[in-house]
Amino acid sequence: MRPRLKVLWGTVALTAAFTTAQARPAEVSRIETVAHADRNPVGNLGPRLEDPPEYTSHDGVLRTSITVERKRVQVGNQMLYALTYNGRYMPPTLRVRPGDVIRLKMTNNVDQDTNLHLHGFHVSPRPPADDIFIAIKYGETYDYTYRLPRNLPPGTYWYHSHAHGFSAPQVAGGESGVLIVDDLRQYLPPDLKKITEHVVALKDDQVDGDSIKTSPLSIGAPTNRTVNGQQNPVIAIRPGETQLWRLANIGANIYYKLHLAGSRFHVIAQDGHPVHRVYSADSLVMAAGARYDVLVQGGSPGVAQLETLPYDTGSAGNQFPQANLATVVTKGKPVEPAAIPTTFGPFEDLSHAKIADRKTITYTENAAGTEFYINGKTYDPNRIDFTSRLNTVEEWTVQNNTDEQHSFHVHTNQFQLMSTNGVPADPSHGWYDTVTVPVRGSVVIRTRFRDFTGRTVLHCHILNHENMGMMAVLDIVRKGAPNSTPSPHTPPGSPHTPPGHSPSGHGHSSHG
């Protein structure tokens, strides 16, 4: 890795991406015993994994509130000041169903602007829904209303701050939680519909005195990794038992390469989208923002380590070391292992769709690693960079002209990965909201713009990179509307969009 500054002063952003190592067709696999002389399978294995509390919708509505405050809380094995949601470093899981309405009141009790993004959700980007351009100021309360489509894919999503200039420090400081859309079990066979389920939320922190460090943030600095805010918790499973684990990287910047010795992950959904054909992997690479819903089976009695393996993002990027995340203890009365399903969710493929437009998104950065660009420009919320039309399909090529991996994430609509570096992707599990773009490489994606118009964004989901410029504005318009995308000769900042706005302009905020 060449020496260079990779620190964000006072601002930060988020990443979500995917890579699958050694993926192969689904097969039954189990957690096997891993014998280590320095591991005691009986005592001193750490706390039992605690799933976060849940706020669940009733009668088609989830009414809840989130208060953002800086508070001294338990983070792993330490008591640290963190940026909390409702007083928790690992906040409640929001659990809803397709077709529900979420009415969420957010109060900001910290001295930085904040807001809320439902990552991966196909909902309106307009206020009072998933509008990331708003700024909830200190002492203000904002009333969000999200109307979920009845065909919203079931799976694991997450929620976090998306305040411009503050998303990275705020997510790194603790402002992130898990969001679940139920009905994933409808695709499981009868003998698996009632299996044990765990949230496995990956959050990381750097420490500065008695606080989680939020600024300046160096992606490659030593980082403490937690699961559900716990340090190396114990996950219990019976021999032969099948469990559903909702893996979610809800941190700001760093990658995980998840591995469970003696086992394989059977992927049934990724980025909140059920796969059509279940596949299994020995390890899963997860950029910030990535999620996998996986089936895991217990093997013979014993202990195994859920770990992140070493991972290198390129000569201009970072080298993340191995770290233990959780201890999996297989014990208790054995059960007969269930057959892992081979097919799962509906099949949707845009390979033969009519393409209305093709776009190229090019990632570059300066040599110091302090500015990051999309098509040669840093982010400007008052400029529209791309325009797409409702009810059309587009093909985008995302080109990475740097010496480190980046991720690509777009709001409002998920997309199908068509190829990576020219290698076709498997359409049976090709839908994401975030993918990794290889060093000096490219990905091709296709997306259908459905249901919603309005301004939204696309960006690298390494939040340091997003906050340092690697984000662009996308305007989704109705067919026949004038094209508001600036031409290559249009100077940046031309008046194509209204200026950035705060919630007080929407009539949905109040001072606390």
Summary of the structure (lengths in Angstrom):
residues: 512
radius of gyration: 21.7
end to end distance: 47.8
largest distance: 69.7
contacts: 1868
relative contact order: 0.19
helix: 5%
strand: 45%
